[in-house]
């Protein structure tokens, strides 16, 4: 019995997506609830599971095609097994083996016989000349991510290169002369990357963006973490990081400067009596911003657990549309990548975003003396249509004061 696989509901106001990759090919056996395809929406990649067990008989859409919710994308012969085509099996297996050997020799295979790689991963495989069949994927369902390819390339570079000369000479083989070949590759932007591009450009076009800066002495927070991190981890089973401090400090600032927690809708300003903080997280397909809801009511442990969960699921590709919806304020930590200073762009329709950067020892003057302190530059980008300069500077100063004296967060100052 043939069962048609349709595009599932993708979330509120999302009516279509595109085929990111096929996880199963025609002729492959499929278990119930096993993902057969990955759909890319404007914000996340969603796996399409099979509602039945059987054999995938055909695809009704190609990679890159735009498909609407409810559209048929594949057909599965329910209850069928690959053993039913016993006579064809040896030929199919031999073809797969030959295909795999040929692909490995050309270093141009997408992945194993029953899986494909995303364009970004395929490009990384070609650029670094690694064999995808030797890479253990850490993505959802064992899929290979770009980070897996880069790690394999790094390990490959660390290993000694095999000798190309039969002579037992101790001298290293000469590097081959450059052919001067220059290559280009055109890869269609993923749906998520297109959406990111449109939203960021839209923010620049529609908002009156301005950024104010300050610097922050991280000594008190570093001391607090060092003193309590072991007890914190033992009690809450989560690592005490910096983001919890900044999230709570932001709650103090947004309480005193409500315009930074509001947004413009038509000719009205929408204020919020809650703080839903969008946290920028790096994912294989681009930057995503899952939301920590009701942050004003959460403690450090709950905030840190939410952030850790978002990071894990972003890497796995299992974040949902619901995780990304809403948000009244954003925190983006470029410091984890080594950024010293930046001007972050707001996340529409929000009106402000806090940018964090790397911590480095710098000389500062305290009580007339030059001392070395672990300092971080803070940046607050804001929509000047709604937030005045005085309000933006005040909000950033509240965050700075709370980080430099964390007791303020305990007594609501």
C-alpha positions as CSV (number, residue, x, y, z in Angstrom):
1,X,0.0,0.0,0.0
2,X,1.4,3.4,-1.1
3,X,1.5,6.1,1.5
4,X,2.1,9.7,0.5
5,X,4.4,11.8,2.6
6,X,3.3,15.5,2.9
7,X,4.9,18.6,4.2
8,X,3.9,18.9,7.9
9,X,2.7,22.1,9.7
10,X,5.8,24.3,10.0
11,X,4.6,26.7,12.7
12,X,2.5,29.8,13.0
13,X,2.3,32.0,9.8
14,X,4.8,29.7,8.0
15,X,3.2,28.2,4.9
16,X,6.1,26.9,2.9
17,X,9.7,25.6,3.1
18,X,12.3,24.2,0.8
19,X,13.8,20.7,0.5
20,X,17.2,21.1,2.2
21,X,18.3,17.5,1.7
22,X,17.0,14.0,1.1
23,X,18.0,11.7,4.0
24,X,16.5,8.6,2.2
25,X,16.8,7.7,-1.5
26,X,14.3,5.7,-3.6
27,X,14.8,2.0,-2.7
28,X,15.9,2.7,0.8
29,X,14.2,0.9,3.7
30,X,12.4,3.3,6.1
31,X,11.4,2.7,9.7
32,X,8.4,4.3,11.3
33,X,9.2,7.9,12.5
34,X,12.6,7.8,10.7
35,X,13.4,11.1,9.0
36,X,13.4,10.9,5.2
37,X,14.0,14.6,4.4
38,X,15.1,17.9,5.9
39,X,13.0,20.9,5.2
40,X,14.4,24.4,5.5
41,X,12.1,27.2,6.6
42,X,12.9,30.9,7.2
43,X,14.3,30.1,10.7
44,X,15.0,26.4,11.2
45,X,15.6,23.1,9.5
46,X,12.9,20.5,10.2
47,X,13.1,16.8,9.7
48,X,10.1,15.1,8.0
49,X,9.5,11.7,9.6
50,X,7.9,8.7,7.9
51,X,4.5,7.8,9.5
52,X,4.9,4.2,8.3
53,X,7.6,1.5,7.8
54,X,8.3,0.4,4.3
55,X,10.5,1.3,1.3
56,X,10.8,4.8,-0.2
57,X,9.6,4.4,-3.8
58,X,9.9,7.9,-5.2
59,X,10.6,11.6,-4.5
60,X,8.1,14.1,-5.6
61,X,10.4,17.1,-5.2
62,X,14.0,17.9,-5.7
63,X,16.6,19.5,-3.3
64,X,16.0,23.3,-3.4
65,X,12.3,23.1,-4.4
66,X,9.9,25.2,-2.6
67,X,7.0,23.2,-1.2
68,X,3.9,24.3,0.6
69,X,2.4,22.8,3.8
70,X,0.4,19.7,2.8
71,X,2.2,19.1,-0.5
72,X,3.2,15.5,-1.3
73,X,7.0,15.2,-1.4
74,X,7.5,11.4,-1.4
75,X,5.8,8.1,-1.6
76,X,6.5,5.0,0.7
77,X,5.4,1.5,-0.1
78,X,4.0,0.6,3.3
79,X,5.1,-2.8,4.7
80,X,7.5,-3.4,1.8
81,X,11.1,-4.5,2.6
82,X,14.2,-4.5,0.5
83,X,14.1,-8.3,0.8
84,X,11.1,-8.2,-1.5
85,X,13.4,-7.3,-4.4
86,X,15.9,-10.1,-3.6
87,X,16.8,-10.6,-7.2
88,X,17.8,-6.9,-7.6
89,X,19.6,-6.7,-4.3
90,X,23.1,-8.0,-5.4
91,X,23.1,-5.7,-8.4
92,X,22.0,-2.7,-6.3
93,X,24.6,-3.4,-3.6
94,X,27.4,-3.8,-6.3
95,X,26.3,-0.6,-7.9
96,X,26.5,1.2,-4.5
97,X,29.9,-0.2,-3.8
98,X,31.2,0.9,-7.2
99,X,29.6,4.3,-6.8
100,X,31.2,4.7,-3.4
101,X,34.6,3.7,-4.7
102,X,34.4,6.1,-7.6
103,X,33.2,9.0,-5.4
104,X,36.0,8.4,-2.9
105,X,38.6,8.5,-5.6
106,X,37.3,11.8,-6.9
107,X,36.6,13.1,-3.4
108,X,33.3,14.3,-4.7
109,X,30.8,12.1,-2.9
110,X,28.0,13.7,-0.9
111,X,28.1,11.2,2.0
112,X,27.3,7.4,2.4
113,X,25.1,5.4,0.0
114,X,21.9,6.3,1.8
115,X,22.6,10.0,2.8
116,X,23.5,13.3,1.3
117,X,25.4,16.3,2.5
118,X,24.2,19.9,2.7
119,X,25.7,22.3,0.2
120,X,27.9,23.9,2.9
121,X,29.2,20.5,4.0
122,X,29.8,19.4,0.4
123,X,31.7,22.6,-0.3
124,X,33.9,22.1,2.8
125,X,34.6,18.5,1.8
126,X,35.8,19.6,-1.6
127,X,37.8,22.5,-0.3
128,X,39.7,20.4,2.3
129,X,40.0,17.2,0.3
130,X,38.6,14.9,3.0
131,X,36.8,11.6,2.5
132,X,33.3,12.0,4.0
133,X,33.1,8.2,4.5
134,X,35.8,8.4,7.1
135,X,34.0,11.2,9.1
136,X,31.8,10.4,12.1
137,X,28.9,12.8,12.0
138,X,27.9,14.6,15.2
139,X,24.7,16.1,13.8
140,X,21.2,14.8,14.3
141,X,20.9,11.2,13.3
142,X,24.7,11.0,12.8
143,X,24.7,13.5,9.9
144,X,28.0,15.2,9.0
145,X,28.2,18.9,9.9
146,X,30.6,21.5,8.5
147,X,32.4,21.5,11.9
148,X,32.9,17.7,11.5
149,X,34.6,18.3,8.2
150,X,36.8,21.1,9.5
151,X,37.9,18.9,12.4
152,X,38.7,16.0,10.1
153,X,40.7,18.4,7.9
154,X,42.6,19.6,10.9
155,X,43.4,16.1,12.0
156,X,44.4,15.2,8.5
157,X,46.8,18.2,8.5
158,X,48.3,17.1,11.8
159,X,49.0,13.5,10.4
160,X,52.3,13.0,8.5
161,X,51.8,12.8,4.8
162,X,52.5,9.5,3.1
163,X,55.7,9.3,1.1
164,X,55.2,9.4,-2.7
165,X,58.7,8.1,-3.4
166,X,59.8,4.5,-3.3
167,X,63.3,5.5,-2.3
168,X,64.0,5.2,1.4
169,X,65.4,8.7,1.5
170,X,65.0,10.6,4.8
171,X,64.4,13.9,2.9
172,X,60.7,15.0,2.5
173,X,59.1,14.7,-0.9
174,X,59.0,17.9,-2.8
175,X,55.7,19.7,-2.9
176,X,54.0,19.5,-6.3
177,X,54.2,22.6,-8.4
178,X,51.2,24.8,-8.5
179,X,49.1,24.5,-11.6
180,X,47.7,28.0,-11.1
181,X,44.2,26.7,-11.4
182,X,41.6,29.1,-10.0
183,X,38.2,27.6,-9.2
184,X,34.8,29.1,-8.5
185,X,31.7,27.4,-7.2
186,X,28.1,28.7,-7.2
187,X,26.0,27.4,-4.3
188,X,22.4,28.5,-3.9
189,X,21.8,30.3,-0.6
190,X,19.8,28.3,1.9
191,X,16.3,29.5,2.7
192,X,17.5,30.4,6.2
193,X,20.5,32.4,4.9
194,X,18.2,34.3,2.5
195,X,15.9,35.1,5.4
196,X,18.7,36.3,7.6
197,X,20.0,38.5,4.8
198,X,16.5,40.0,4.2
199,X,15.9,40.6,7.9
200,X,19.2,42.3,8.6
201,X,19.0,44.5,5.5
202,X,15.4,45.3,6.4
203,X,16.6,46.4,9.9
204,X,19.1,48.8,8.4
205,X,16.5,50.1,5.9
206,X,13.6,50.6,8.3
207,X,15.2,51.5,11.7
208,X,17.3,54.5,12.7
209,X,20.2,52.4,14.0
210,X,22.7,53.8,16.4
211,X,25.2,52.2,18.7
212,X,26.5,53.3,22.1
213,X,29.6,51.8,23.8
214,X,31.0,51.3,27.2
215,X,33.6,49.1,28.8
216,X,33.1,46.8,31.8
217,X,35.5,45.5,34.5
218,X,34.8,41.8,34.7
219,X,36.8,41.2,37.9
220,X,33.7,40.8,40.2
221,X,32.0,38.3,37.9
222,X,35.1,36.3,37.3
223,X,35.7,36.2,41.1
224,X,32.1,35.1,41.8
225,X,32.3,32.4,39.2
226,X,35.6,31.1,40.5
227,X,34.3,31.1,44.1
228,X,31.0,29.4,43.4
229,X,31.3,27.5,40.1
230,X,31.9,24.1,41.7
231,X,29.0,24.4,44.2
232,X,26.8,25.8,41.5
233,X,27.5,22.9,39.2
234,X,27.0,20.3,42.0
235,X,23.7,21.8,43.0
236,X,22.2,22.6,39.6
237,X,24.0,20.2,37.3
238,X,24.9,23.1,35.0
239,X,28.0,25.2,34.4
240,X,27.9,28.8,35.7
241,X,28.7,31.0,32.7
242,X,28.8,34.7,31.9
243,X,25.5,34.8,30.0
244,X,23.4,34.3,33.1
245,X,25.0,37.5,34.6
246,X,24.3,39.6,31.5
247,X,20.8,38.3,31.1
248,X,19.9,39.3,34.7
249,X,21.7,42.6,34.3
250,X,19.7,43.3,31.1
251,X,16.5,42.6,33.1
252,X,17.4,45.3,35.5
253,X,18.1,47.8,32.7
254,X,15.0,47.0,30.7
255,X,12.9,47.5,33.8
256,X,14.2,51.0,34.3
257,X,14.3,51.8,30.6
258,X,11.1,50.1,29.2
259,X,11.6,51.7,25.7
260,X,14.6,49.3,25.2
261,X,12.2,46.4,25.7
262,X,9.5,47.7,23.4
263,X,9.0,47.9,19.6
264,X,7.2,49.9,17.1
265,X,4.1,48.5,15.4
266,X,2.5,50.8,12.9
267,X,2.0,54.1,14.6
268,X,2.0,52.5,18.1
269,X,4.6,51.6,20.6
270,X,4.2,48.1,22.2
271,X,5.6,47.9,25.7
272,X,6.1,44.6,27.6
273,X,6.0,43.9,31.3
274,X,8.1,40.8,30.8
275,X,11.5,40.2,29.4
276,X,11.9,37.5,26.7
277,X,15.6,37.5,25.7
278,X,16.7,36.2,22.3
279,X,20.1,34.7,22.6
280,X,22.1,34.6,19.3
281,X,23.4,31.0,18.8
282,X,25.6,29.8,16.0
283,X,24.1,26.8,14.1
284,X,25.5,24.9,11.1
285,X,23.1,26.8,8.7
286,X,23.5,30.2,10.2
287,X,22.8,32.3,13.2
288,X,19.6,31.5,15.1
289,X,18.0,33.4,18.0
290,X,16.0,31.1,20.4
291,X,14.2,32.9,23.2
292,X,14.6,32.7,27.0
293,X,11.1,33.5,28.1
294,X,10.1,35.4,31.3
295,X,13.8,35.9,32.0
296,X,12.9,38.4,34.7
297,X,11.4,35.6,36.8
298,X,14.2,33.0,36.2
299,X,17.3,32.4,38.3
300,X,20.8,31.9,37.1
301,X,20.5,28.1,36.9
302,X,17.4,28.1,34.8
303,X,18.9,30.7,32.4
304,X,22.1,28.7,32.0
305,X,20.2,25.5,31.4
306,X,18.1,27.2,28.8
307,X,21.1,28.5,27.0
308,X,22.9,25.2,27.1
309,X,19.9,23.4,25.7
310,X,19.6,25.9,22.9
311,X,23.2,25.5,22.0
312,X,23.0,21.7,21.9
313,X,19.8,21.7,19.9
314,X,21.1,24.3,17.5
315,X,24.1,22.1,16.7
316,X,21.8,19.1,16.2
317,X,19.4,21.1,14.1
318,X,16.4,20.3,16.4
319,X,15.3,23.8,17.3
320,X,11.7,24.5,16.5
321,X,9.8,27.5,15.2
322,X,8.3,28.0,18.6
323,X,11.8,28.3,20.1
324,X,12.5,31.3,17.9
325,X,9.1,33.1,18.1
326,X,8.8,36.3,20.1
327,X,11.6,37.9,22.0
328,X,11.7,41.5,23.3
329,X,15.5,42.0,23.5
330,X,18.6,40.3,22.1
331,X,22.0,39.4,23.5
332,X,24.8,38.5,21.0
333,X,28.1,37.3,22.3
334,X,30.8,37.8,19.6
335,X,33.4,37.4,22.3
336,X,33.3,33.6,21.9
337,X,34.8,34.1,18.4
338,X,37.4,36.6,19.6
339,X,35.6,39.9,18.6
340,X,37.0,43.0,20.4
341,X,34.2,45.4,19.4
342,X,31.2,45.4,17.0
343,X,28.0,47.3,16.1
344,X,25.3,44.5,16.3
345,X,22.2,44.9,14.2
346,X,18.8,44.7,16.0
347,X,16.6,41.7,15.6
348,X,13.3,43.1,14.1
349,X,10.8,44.0,15.4
350,X,12.9,44.5,18.6
351,X,14.4,47.9,19.2
352,X,17.7,47.0,21.0
353,X,20.5,44.4,21.1
354,X,23.4,44.0,23.5
355,X,26.7,43.0,22.0
356,X,29.3,41.2,24.2
357,X,32.9,40.9,23.3
358,X,36.1,39.2,24.4
359,X,37.6,39.7,27.8
360,X,41.2,40.9,27.8
361,X,43.6,42.4,30.4
362,X,44.0,46.1,29.9
363,X,45.5,49.0,31.9
364,X,42.8,51.2,33.6
365,X,43.0,54.0,36.1
366,X,41.4,53.3,39.5
367,X,41.8,55.8,42.4
368,X,44.6,57.5,40.6
369,X,46.7,54.4,40.0
370,X,47.2,52.4,36.8
371,X,46.1,48.8,37.3
372,X,45.5,45.8,35.1
373,X,41.9,44.6,34.9
374,X,40.0,42.0,32.8
375,X,37.9,44.4,30.6
376,X,35.1,43.8,28.1
377,X,33.7,46.3,25.6
378,X,29.9,46.4,25.6
379,X,27.8,47.7,22.7
380,X,24.1,48.6,22.7
381,X,22.6,49.1,19.2
382,X,19.2,50.6,19.2
383,X,16.4,52.1,17.1
384,X,16.7,55.8,17.6
385,X,13.1,56.3,16.4
386,X,12.0,54.8,19.7
387,X,14.9,55.0,22.1
388,X,16.6,58.3,22.9
389,X,20.3,58.6,23.3
390,X,19.9,59.3,27.1
391,X,17.8,56.1,27.5
392,X,20.3,54.0,25.6
393,X,23.3,55.2,27.5
394,X,21.4,54.8,30.8
395,X,20.4,51.2,30.0
396,X,24.0,50.3,29.1
397,X,25.3,52.0,32.2
398,X,22.9,49.9,34.4
399,X,24.2,46.7,32.8
400,X,27.8,47.8,33.3
401,X,27.2,48.7,37.0
402,X,25.4,45.4,37.6
403,X,28.3,43.3,36.1
404,X,30.9,45.3,38.0
405,X,28.9,44.9,41.3
406,X,26.7,41.7,41.0
407,X,25.2,42.4,44.4
408,X,23.0,44.9,42.6
409,X,21.2,42.0,40.9
410,X,20.3,40.5,44.3
411,X,18.9,43.7,45.8
412,X,17.2,45.0,42.6
413,X,19.4,48.0,42.0
